[in-house]
Structure formats: structure tokens, C-alpha cells
Amino acid sequence: MKILKSIALSGLAFAIAGSMFLTSCGGSGNGSKADSSANNDNNSLMGAGSSFDNPLFSKMFSEYDKANGVKVNYQSIGSGGGIKGLTDKTVDFGASDAPLTDDQAKAMSGPAIHIPVTAGAVVLSYNVPELKDTLMLTPEVIAKIFLGDIKKWNDPAIQSINKGAKLPATDIVVAHRADASGTSNIFTTYLTKVNKDWETKVGKGSSVSWPAGIGGKGNEGVAGTIKQTPGAIGYIELAYAIQNTMAYAKVQNKAGKFITPSIASVTAAADIDIPADGKVSLTNTDAPEGYPISGLSWVLIYQEQKYNNRAADKATKMVKLIQWMIHDGQQYSGALNYAPLSAKAVAVGDALLKTATYDGKPILQ
């Protein structure tokens, strides 16, 4: 118990440090709930949700404020928190790496639209100091690790994929999200597609009953647990792994290739037709060069923007912000290890934004 408590505290400290760093970069924060204090200021917008998006949003919102004088206070509290904030109308927009479920959509006071805003990779990051070569993992081995069936790093199933690598007899410590998370939805959707045992025993979703491991809050918390715990493995967004110089695995895709998560391999996975509602899964891609644990992320807004005494000017500023994010804002994606939206995704996003109304009238002309 003392060891687990120490691990949890280490992860918390890492999350706090990460939150402070990201706040200094662009006004984002990490908290348990969204603060609606900015809602009455037409030059300030409030968003909350996906920690997957946080590094990119921090840069985007900082640059947008410099150019347009509109401040965006974004709180990295997880996709579930962002959805709750939008449901409760304490934020102007939510961000999620998972589309709304039917129950979540019904809980909203009106129709919500999903605007694709970025694509990224969920990586398997690990802390095995003895391993000098990049770890390679198959779908079966990943599922067995997270099911708790593979318990040691030198298990023959791992060793057979990583021939010649020196794998220690260290216990595997699984790190996963403790909060409702779109990153978890991407990862568990992938596992459900590739492994029948996972599909029947655990399934997919933003929150699942994890068979093994310890939880951390946000990508920041899981990254902190991995970094502070020898023998740990967990799933985090690529930007967090790169920014914190953490090792991450190559994953075998449907074509049988071991793919390094990167802008190029996520772009390959995302080069698909996007449905009119913007909601699509990129996991377990058919693309031969595609990384199999890739996902889109969405900004969520109410289609009808006249609510809670919102001014028309505020609604217009928010829609124009999102329009900028899916166009000019994409220039900041690559440097932060996100894949820029495809032309197909941008076209769908534009069409969806044109359905946003204020008092029944289109906001964008």
C-alpha cells in the first residue's frame, strides 16, 4: 500500500507540474470542474475537457489571443469533465476524444454538434531502463498486459516479439486513466476491435472497469505514474511522451507492420471519408502505413447558441474561434506532434459550423 501511495503521489506531482507548464504556455489549467467565471465576458471564452488536446490547445489559444484579443480559458479535466461542463452550461465549449453517447446526447438541453479539430496518437509508453531498443508490441500482447494476464517484462510472449532484447524479470505495473477519458475511449475501442477477450470481459468506453493496474488523472497523471515507476506501462497522447522524453512502443497494425506513432502514421490512419456528423473512429486502420491507435478529437458546442443569456457577439466569437482552429490553427499541429486535419475533415467541420445558430439564424453567413 505504501508503494502504491507513493506512486499515486508521484503521478499527482507530475500532473501539477505539467499543468503549471501548460498554463504558462497558453492559459490552460487542470482542475476538478470547469469555472464559469469568464462566461459573462464577451472577450473571454471558457472551454474544458480533453487532456489529449491540451498541449495543442495551449498553443492555439495563446496565438489566437495575440491576433484577435479573445482569451480562451481551457481546463484540461478529461473528456468526461468537458461533456459535463457543456451539459451543465458552465462552459462555452467542451472537447472530447469520444463522440457523445446516446445517453450523453439526451442529457443535453438541445442538439450538440461535433467539429473535428485534430488527430493524434495514443501511445504505449513504458519505463524499462534495461531495455535499450524500442519495444515492439502486438495487439494480443497489449491486450494481455492490460488484462493482467502478462505480469513480467521477460514473459515469453513479449520476448518472442523483441528477439535479442534484454528484458528484465521486473513486474509490469499497468497505468491507466482514473477519470472519464476520451483517450481511454480510443484505447479501449482499439482493444475491443483486436481482442475478443477484451471485448467480452471489459469492452470500450471513456470509463471501464480496469482488470489491472493503477489510475492517474488526465494524460498528465498517467505520464507521471509511468515516468516515476520502473516497470510501468500505460497509454498517453504522443505529445506528452515526446515532451517528457518518455519511451514508447511500435505497435503492429492490421497489415502486420510494426508502426512508430508519428504525424505521418496518424495522417495515414486519418485519410478516410468523414461522415457528415463528423463522428468516426480511426482505430485499427486498414492503411498499411497507419498507426493503429489513432483518433480524432472534437470540439462540442450546442447547435443553438441563444441560451443562458448569452450575447450574440459571444456566440459569434466562439464559432469564429473554432473556424480558425480548423483552418489557420492547424499550422501549430506538426510541431506539437498532432496530425493536421485532412481536407475531408475540414470540409465536414465547415459544414457543421454553418449549422450553428443564434435565435434560429445562422451565425456564419
Secondary structure, 3 states (H helix, E strand, C coil): CHHHHHHHHHHHHHHHHHHHHHHHHHCEECCCCCCCCCCCCCCEEEEEECCCCHHHHHHHHHHHHHHHCCEEEEEECCHHHHHHHHHHCCCCEEEECCCCCHHHHHHCCCCEEEEEEEEEEEEEEECCCCCCCCCEECHHHHHHHHHCCCCECCCHHHHHHCCCCCCCCCECEEEEECCCCHHHHHHHHHHHHHCHHHHHHCCCCCCCCCCCCEEECHHHHHHHHHHHCCCEEEEEEHHHHHHCCCEECEEECCCCCEECCCHHHHHHHHCCCCCCCCCCCCCCCCCCCCCCCEEEEEEEEECECCCCCCCHHHHHHHHHHHHHHHCHHHHHCHHHCCECCCHHHHHHHHHHHCCCEECCEECCC
